[in-house]
Amino acid sequence: MFRVSCSDNTGRGLKTSMSDDEADYYPDANDDADERLEELEQRIETIESGSGRAGIGLLYGLGMAISVVLSWSRNYSILWCILHGLLSWVYVIYFAFSR
């Protein structure tokens, strides 16, 4: 096994992998690292492939933010802001046509 190290201005090295002696003392450490790496790769693939649900949540949140701002600019009421925030894009469209 090889050792990768980098040093900062103080001359201390930062060890990023195990030496052969450490690998002999902790035999399962490399297996655990491989399993964790595979799990991370699967998570990244899941995130990258996406199911479209993240985009829907983002759009709903954007509509909610816009509707709350529009409601506050017209009514100056927290209760109306909450109601219009729940309606999201429905209130934004209503606001656009009612102006």
N, C-alpha and C positions, 0 to 999 in steps of 0.2 A: 504494500500500500504506500502511497506517496503522501507527503504532507505539503499543504499549501499554507504559506504564511505571508503576512504583510506586516509592515512595521510603521509605526507613527513616529513623530519627532522625538519621542522619549526613548526609542530603541527597543521597546517591548514589542514582541511579535504577537499576532493574533492567530491562534491555531484554528483552522477550519475543518480539519479531518484528523482521524486517529492514526497513530503510528502503528507499526506491526505489533509491538509489545502490548499496546492498549487493545488492539483487535483480538489478540490471544486471550487477554484477561476478560474482555466483554465480547464473547463470540456472537451473541444475538444482536449486538448493536447495529451492525451493518444490515441485517435482515429487517430490523425495525425501521431503519432509515429508508430502505428500499420500499417497504410497505407504505410508509408515510409519503414518500415521493409519488408512488402510484396513486394514492388517495388524493393528493393535491392535483395531479394531472387530470384525474377524473373530475374533480370539482371544477377545474378550469375549463375542461371541455363542456361540462354542463352549463356553465355560465356563458361561454362563448356561443354555444348552440342556441340557448335561450328558447323559451316556449312562447315568447310574445307577451307574457304576463307582466314583465317588468315595464314594458312600454306602455301598457294600459294603465298601470299604477302611476307612472310618471305623468301621463296625459291627464288623468283624473286629478292628481295633485296640482298640476299647472292650472287646470280649470277652476279648482277650488281657490287657489291663491288669487287668480284674476277676479273671480266672483266676489270674494271677500273685499278686495280693494274697491271694486266698483260699487258694491253695496255700501261700504263706509263713505265713499265720496258722495253718494246720493242721500243716505239716511242718517248717518252718524249714530247708529245704534248697534250695540254688540249683539243683541238678540237677532236682528235682521241679518247681520253678518254671518252668524252661525247657521241660520236657516238657508241663506243663499249659498253659503259655502258647501252645505250638504247637497244642494241642487247642482252645483258645479257648472258645467257647460250649458245646462238648460237656462240658468239665470244669465249667463254671458250672452247667449243668443237673444233672450228676451230684452236684455239691456240694449243690445245693438239695434233691435227693431223698434223699440219703444222711444228711442231718442229722437 
